[in-house]
């Protein structure tokens, strides 16, 4: 066999190998995306929509410097509500300052600080989106890494997901607050099986902490609503997001839609004492969170 033929055979082998590798990657990627979707269960019952009703009292937002919390602050501020954001002394409050939002300083993990802000103010409504942010983790990792390798281990006593929310719930109860909205995550409690298996692996530690917070709120005697979203998009509202008591429902959802759903429950008595999954039929697939 000539040298030219040998080289051609080698090149042909390499090309075939690359082709097989590409096919394997496509199959693996497709399987992953399908496994991380919400196509396996479709809810049929939803919380009835209601017009916004002002709580007519002072509202405290915890976790309002970013994400869903910031969207809630912005919307309530636009509605003319008396809104205050609880922040840490180290929080980035640039966006809150731009909105002209009142702020109180307390670390949710320090019970005395939380008690102090409630004793000095008369908050009738509390909305908490408090949770562990990527900045709080001992090592940064992205969404895909957490699915594959699992979430970075962190001392539960340094996570605000349970302890911080517990301090807020207890202080709200002691000060006479009459409404509490808690944003957690799909995967807690009865929604365990709704969370895609790979996501369960990546978020099992934080899910356990948020479940404790949910249970503590239920036992508090406060008029509560718990909302569990799936993965977040930073995009615009789809106009299709709803709340369902079907705990097997899973989808991705825009942060602004979660904020709108939380605010809508304030004046909806049918939401009191209930736990909902946030569901968007237009956001069933993982790739949707990268499109907006």
HELIX and SHEET records of a PDB file:
HELIX    1   1 UNK A    3  UNK A   35  1                                  33    
HELIX    2   2 UNK A   67  UNK A   78  1                                  12    
HELIX    3   3 UNK A   94  UNK A   99  1                                   6    
HELIX    4   4 UNK A  111  UNK A  119  1                                   9    
HELIX    5   5 UNK A  134  UNK A  136  5                                   3    
HELIX    6   6 UNK A  143  UNK A  149  1                                   7    
HELIX    7   7 UNK A  156  UNK A  158  5                                   3    
HELIX    8   8 UNK A  163  UNK A  175  1                                  13    
HELIX    9   9 UNK A  189  UNK A  194  5                                   6    
HELIX   10  10 UNK A  197  UNK A  220  1                                  24    
HELIX   11  11 UNK A  255  UNK A  265  1                                  11    
HELIX   12  12 UNK A  269  UNK A  271  5                                   3    
HELIX   13  13 UNK A  286  UNK A  290  5                                   5    
SHEET    1   A 8 UNK A 102  UNK A 105  0                                        
SHEET    2   A 8 UNK A  83  UNK A  87  1                                        
SHEET    3   A 8 UNK A  58  UNK A  62  1                                        
SHEET    4   A 8 UNK A 123  UNK A 128  1                                        
SHEET    5   A 8 UNK A 179  UNK A 183  1                                        
SHEET    6   A 8 UNK A 224  UNK A 228  1                                        
SHEET    7   A 8 UNK A 274  UNK A 280  1                                        
SHEET    8   A 8 UNK A 241  UNK A 244 -1                                        
SHEET    1   B 2 UNK A 232  UNK A 233  0                                        
SHEET    2   B 2 UNK A 253  UNK A 254  1                                        
END                                                                             
